[in-house]
Amino acid sequence: MSLAATALAAEQLGGAQACLDASASYARERVQFGRAIGSFQAVKHRIADDLVEVELARVLVEAAVASICAGEDSGLPASLAKVAAATAYQRLAADNIQNHGGIGYTWEHDAHLYFRRAFGTAPLFGDVDELRDLIAAEVM
């Protein structure tokens, strides 16, 4: 179960990174009121928060992978990685749609695919809320 949860967390991390890359790229190229939208404070802060979530998930996924490679009991690291990656992926997929504005809500853009994948994979190998309870019980 830990191996599957870690593998899924790695996939979710990749999806979150793709959403971050798409948002940042679009923010650099989309011009509104004569300026790139990435220069607006609200957009900058959202993308910066997204970067922090991706990096947190990356560290926890790497720790879970290292735990598995070392042959240790990887229950806690896998649970932490799954929670962080699933949460980050869901938030970044939603932010990606928001950052893209009107085009992000259409079927012509790929943002909806990431959104559906983020919310569709979140309950696999342990629901985030259940894993948080498991983590809390193990830490206490």
Secondary structure as UniProt FT lines:
FT   HELIX           2..29
FT   STRAND          31..32
FT   TURN            33..34
FT   STRAND          35..36
FT   HELIX           37..39
FT   HELIX           41..69
FT   TURN            70..71
FT   HELIX           75..100
FT   HELIX           101..105
FT   TURN            107..108
FT   HELIX           111..121
FT   TURN            122..125
FT   HELIX           128..139
//
